[in-house]
Amino acid sequence: MLGLGAQRILSPASGNPTSSLPIRAKRCIFLFMWGGPSQLDTFDMKPEAPAEIRGEFKPISTAVPGIQICEHFTKLSKLTDRITILRSLAHDDPAHLSSGHATLTGNPAPVLKSDDAPPSEKDSPHLGSLLSKLRPGADGLPAFVAMPWKAFHPAAPGGEAPGQHGGYLGSAYSGALLQGDLNHPEWKPQAFSLPAEMTLERLESRSQLLKLLESQRSSLHRVAETGALSNQQVQAFEMLSSPKVKQAFDLSQESPQTRDRYGRNIHGQCVLMARRLIEHGVSLVSVNWHNDGQNFWDTHGNNFNRLKNDLIPPADAALSALIEDLEARGMLDDTIIAWVGEFGRKPQITAANAGREHWPYCYSGILAGGGIAKGLVYGQSDRNAAYPSSNPVTPQDYAATILHQMGISCEDTLLDRENRPHRICSGKPISGIIR
């Protein structure tokens, strides 16, 4: 809980706080590279470092003279004049779960440096949940959608990363979760799948009954969770019955060529779905790197084969297609694209298994669109990409920059369900990358 100070208190009945800042970005696609990509093998290569640090990949030139990235990002290398690369992200939390919370919420986790603490009501809300609160969805569409799962690590005792739901705001703001393999030809959103015995007419009658019961119960016993349950029921029914919503979630409307460009894999089709959803009015879509059965970007072993064969190619194709598509549609200037993990990898390669261990002290990320500078590298690391040598920034600052561009001041304060104030985000916008 934070002191009030001079911050504006935004109670549940208060107005939209976004009037305090200009809105440069109307929407955001957050590509969460769960597991922690290696900065040395992606966007901050050190070809002059010793072999046991630099690894086997080579840097390549890009669309911006002087900016080099990994040779396996062949498509993104042609688009660096549209993005900002941050090479000085840093914090001191080596745990997946608690650092994931900071990345996705812009606030430190309730339990720091911990892979033991699962999600709880003490979590800060996901950035998408904040937008669900401050800019509710319309026409049956949620403001926040996550896919294809909630990031989970089987080696972490806590399992699911905290910070992926409504947190202290309550479950009404947890957004919609699309699960499964969006690349499967028979995939469809679970919310649109009714049991065989359930017709829309029958669902309509049940919906009316629920509304009646809910209004009667509310008049007798008003509690926070009652409102949350009602909101979820109404949203589910609207999604089931809205042709506009069904159209938004229908990947079959995309051409085979477009689907191929994004990549015929789970990640590529999730990113394509994200583009469809923001076109139809969803404020934030979080694409969490999927359960690939091989520990995601957490490359403790076989780092280089995993990156060049399994991780970089689909990430490169999807991100590049997204940038090009949004630009072609005239949407890149008012859409933020974020590409980042919860931390980086240790510079020293583990000789026994060619892996890299956790390393939160310096890592890289990308921001693009929505008033973010183009063709820029922000911050520098030391000669081994172990620590920032200039302009260090935190994951909280990264999140604050997204919110700032979307017209939301991190200085504002939200009240939780018990009327306790919380600052929206504990970071500060990175002024050096804002146009």
Residue, then its C-alpha position, 0 to 999 in steps of 0.5 A: m500500500l502506498g501513501l497518497g501524496a499528490q497522486r490522483i486516487l482513481s476509485p472504481a467510480s472515478g473517470n478515465p485517468t488517461s486525460s492527463l497524458p496524450i495518447r500516442a498508442k491506442r493498443c499494445i501487442f506484448l510478446f512475452m519471451w518466457g524463459g529469458p532470451s540470451q542477450l548475447d545471442t540475439f540483440d547485443m552480440k559481442p564478437e570481440a569477447p572470448a569464445e566462451i562468452r561470445g558463443e558460435f553465432k555471428p552478427i549481421s548488419t541491418a537496415v540501420p548502419g552501425i546496428q548489428i544483431c544475430e545472424h539468425f534474425t534474417k527478417l528482422s534485420k531488414l526492419t531495424d529502422r522501425i524499432t528501438i532495441l534496448r540493451s541496458l535492461a537490468h534488475d537483480d531478480p534471477a527467479h522466473l516467477s517474481s521477475g515475470h511479475a515485474t515484467l508483466t505488471g510494472n511492479p515488483a512481485p509480492v515475494l521477491k527473488s522467488d520461484d516458490a510464490p504462485p499467483s495471489e490477490k496481492d499481485s499487481p494487475h497485468l498491464g492488460s488488466l489495468l487497461s481492462k479497468l481503465r478502458p473497458g472493452a466494447d461490443g462484446l470484446p474484452a479489453f485484454v486477451a492472453m494466449p495461448w496459456k498462462a506462462f508456467h514453469p514446471a521447474a518452479p515450485g510456484g508453477e504459474a508466474p504471478g502477475q498474469h491476472g487482475g491481481y488486487l483489482g479482482s478477477a473481473y479484470s483478468g481478461a480472456l484467455l485463448q488456449g491451445d494450438l492456434n495453428h491446428p486446423e480445427w482450433k477455435p476459441q473455447a468460449f465459442s464452443l457450446p455443449a451439444e445439448m446447449t443451444l443459443e436459445r437455451l443459453e439466452s434463457r439461462s443468461q436472463l435467469l442469471k441476471l435476475l438472480e444476480s440483481q436479487r442477490s446484489s440487493l441483499h448482499r453486495v460483495a466485491e466478488t458478486g460484481a466480478l462474477s456478474n461481469q464475467q458471465v455477461q462478457a462470456f454471453e456477449m462473446l458467444s452471441s456476437p457475430k463481430v466477436k466471432q469474426a475477430f477470432d476467426l483466423s480462417q479469414e486470413s489468406p494462406q499467404t498471410r498465415d504462412r508469413y507469420g509462421r505455421n506454428i503456435h507462436g506465429q498464429c498467436v501473433l497473427m491473432a493478436r493483430r486481428l484482435i487489436e484491429h477489432g478493438v482489443s486494447l492489449v494482447s499478450v502472447n506468451w511463449h507457448n509450452d514447447g515442452q523444452n523449457f521455452w527460452d530458458t536455455h540452460g543447456n543446448n542453447f545454440n541449437r535451441l535458438k537457431n532451430d526452435l526459438i529464433p526462426p518463429a520469433d523472427a518471422a512473427l515479429s517481422a510480419l507483425i511490424e510489416d502488417l501494422e505498417a501497411r495498415g497504417m496502424l504501427d504509429d498508434t500501436i505499441i509492440a513489445w518483445v521482451g523476456e523476464f531476464g537474460r542469460k549469463p555471459q559465460i557458457t556452461a561448457a558441459n552442456a553448451g547452455r547459459e544460466h539465468w542473468p537478470y543484471c543485463y539483457s535486451g528487449i524491443l519496443a516499436g510503434g506508438g510514438i517510440a523512436k525508430g532505428l535506435v539502440y538505447g543503452q549499452s552493456d559492458r564488453n561481455a554484456a554482463y552489466p549496463s555501461s550506460n542508461p540502465v533501465t528496469p522492467q518497471d521502466y519498460a512497462a511504464t513506457i508502454l503505459h505512458q504512450m497509451g496515455i496512462s500516468c504511472e503516478d496515478t493511484l488505483l484503489d483495490r477492492e478494500n479501498r487501499p491505494h496502489r500506484i499504477c506502476s513503479g517505473k518511469p517512462i524511458s524518455g530517451i526513446i520517446r519521439 
